[in-house]
Amino acid sequence: MANSPASERRFLPFFRRYTKTWVHAVATAGLTAFGTLTFVDQAFALVAVAIYVLPPVVLYLRGANPGVEGGVVSPERGDGETTKIDPDEDDEGEVDGKRGEDDGKDEREREPRESNSSKESEPTGGSGPLKGSDPSNSPAWTRASTPDAGTLFDAVVTEDGAYAAGEGGVVLRGTTAKNDWDFVLEDGPGANRADLRGIDSTSDGATVWIAGDGGALGRIETETDRHTDYSAPNGVTDNWTAVAAAGTAGDETILLANGSGQVLRGRYRDGDLAWDAPTKPGSGSSLCAATMVDSSVGYLCDTNDGVFETTDGGGSFRRIGIENVDGTLTDVAAVEDADGPYVTADDGVCCRYADGTWTPNRLGDAELRAISMTDELAVVCGASVVFERRNGTEWERTVVPADGDLLGVGVGSTRAVAVGSEGTVVERSRR
């Protein structure tokens, strides 16, 4: 996870986009041409390497972005302005060989940007309307009061509160009644301070599952905050990159994903937890995110453009995309009433799946790190911004009062929460 503005222009996603440009094609041709002349003079090898290596290095150092018209990355940090982005505008062209059904020209409406060098002077409001309310009356994103917790990687919202998990095995809880957060766990479910990378709740919100490094795994009963350590399920001590849960308390299905491309399904029934053997839905690329719509339907995504669907509660998976994307996938989310999942990528694009077609929507140029959804609201977070979309309307971008870079987001019926580095928690109610 990146913790600085410079990381928003990371070299790997930049180079993946560069390889699809005419500049790369010319450089490759030059490499081949001068490479064939090495039989005349070995010095031509230096010329060939220089022709191939120098263009991407120069473009990267100059801040160029091959995926953006004009080749310049626009800054993603600002002073709290709201940007409206038309829904499902297809900036990226065809995906999976099909054109998105919501083709359209770029009709972004941008408000004038005002310079502001102080983070503390950023407005804590300015976000778009929720539930059709007037923007001036809509709840603002505010900075929560949290203990010294280090980096928080993921969050989930239940009916009774919100939970966040992070480094050193920390789990925080914030109640809906006030904007204060406190520790549920300070050193992980196994008291070994292993970093916790993922958190999710059952459908009824009565149970929260946490997972992370070294096979760390725990179950928290939200009514009492009592936790049980289930680390190293089936003897597996890999680093879990994501966890997804569904069902109701006492009748729970859990999916665990790791960096080796494996997924492990567990079923918790009246106090007994049983695990299937690990399976590998894709090619072995790291699985980076998991979500479950209900006890049967769920989705995974990996770092090699793979999105996988299960309809039998994790017993089997089929690949549903995505081809021809420039960025690396970072997160996946879905809800019961939607046609399919949404995925985010580190090149600023969010893709929606419906009727066998992936429709891309560029929200910006910087990395999108996480997404969470309810039936009415989807929220995506970047380094210091959130994007919100209600009932299929346009996406709205808001700079939030975050002390550190945002890394995870959770949305529930009563509130939305985003978390990140330096123990950052920002939230807003949904009245």
Disulfide bonds with the S-S distance in Angstrom:
none
